[in-house]
């Protein structure tokens, strides 16, 4: 079973960013539009295609923290 991690970071001016594993062993980082931590989690899950079982379309299990 493959497992990947997406980490949400607080940034200046009440914004959030996420760092996540890509499919080639590197990390991607992007700014999020969410105003709250809960919104950031929803945005990350939507962007990465993570469902209610914390898996994506390829069957990879994600941990969002």
Protein Blocks (a to p, Z undefined) as FASTA:
>chain_A
ZZddddddddehhiacdddddfeopacddddfbfbfklmmmmmmmmnopafkopafkopa
cddZZ
